[in-house]
Amino acid sequence: MAVYTVSQVSQHVKEVLENDPLLADVLVEGEVSNLRVSSAGHSYFSLKDDQALLNCVMFRGQPGAELLASGSAVLAHGRLQFYEPRGSTDFMVDLAMAAGVGELALELERLTLRLEAEGLFEQSRKRSLPLFPKVIGVVTSPSGAVLHDIQNVLRRRYPLAELLLAPSLVQGPNAAGELVAAIEGLNRDGRADVIVLARGGGALEELWPFNEEEVARAIYASRIPTVSAIGHETDFTISDRVADLRAPTPSAAAEIVVPDQYVLRQQLDEILGYFDRIWAYHADSRRSDVARMSGILEGILPDTNNWRRRVDDVARSAGIALVNRLKLTRLQVENRQDRIRTLDPVATLRRGYSVVQKGTAGDVVTKAGQVKVGDSLSITVSDGIVEATAGGTAKPQPAKRKKAGATAAGMERLL
């Protein structure tokens, strides 16, 4: 007989125990006892019945740890593990639920944990919904009230959106396959901006198609953002966890995916009012700037009104001076013309006077003593020259004064 070390035996027990597929996925119901929670938050306890006891370990953060209490009956899921340093076999619990929970609830919890571990529920991968969708794909039953509720909400809130129905069963054994086909069909079609999975309330069994793994993976693979609206607000399915957004009801989903036209109009009015106020503010500001600059310019530049008045006064004074100057010049010209006419010899000859010139030299005779008998004389009168010969001795005669009356009479004749 071979001899083995403790380590070898322990290693063999560990391998046999942990490689048994039956023991790697175990569901155990029992009463909690000897519960101890470490400072790190891990729970150490035992599950027992009236005949046996099983040591259990549940690490911090595992779902259902809050249900553990000494004396409580729980349904625990996990795997058996051999801990070599102590030589103990422990039941490593990854899920705890209250005793009496049905098989569907347990299966749901197990699938939820598995998909969560794969990252299907990660918030970082969830996409935002379009603000103004043109086409809304709806996956639901064509004969249910849910479709009419969604249509009414869309018509009331945002009539611009088009509803594209992808009909599908929403309960029963064939529903999961049709749901997957509808989601994939909308993705191939490509017209929808967002997809809504909708169904009314019901029991867990009726909502089960939305907990199927194939439906969850179809939602995860969808290129179009999805909204899950399954049942009532208290119902929660795996589809709700995988979708980009969960709505508590189908009607709420319709309100989420489209904006409210009345709110949009109000916002538009507010925006227009804001721009009106901005324009009014800028206009007032520009007017103030213009008024301020006008004041500055008025302080810098001369008073144009006063300058205009001064120019007008100067022009008026210059016009008056020019007129007066012209009048004065005209009078001076007229006076000079009178003087010239007075000194004009021709004018003097016209009044009956004559000019007597002697000999060929043409000396003007101004005195009688200048003329001798026989001298040739030229007598110039107003209309010509008379040639004459002096016939007698000229004697000077004193000039006779005329009486005042005769002079006055002559002046009267002249006037």
Beta strands, then each sheet from edge to edge (+ up, - down):
strand 1: 26-37
strand 2: 43-48
strand 3: 53-58
strand 4: 73-83
strand 5: 88-98
strand 6: 135-140
strand 7: 162-167
strand 8: 194-199
strand 9: 226-230
strand 10: 245-246
strand 11: 355-358
strand 12: 363-364
strand 13: 376-381
strand 14: 384-389
sheet 1: 1+ 2- 3+ 5+ 4- 1+
sheet 2: 7+ 6+ 8+ 9+ 10+
sheet 3: 12+ 11- 13+ 14-
end
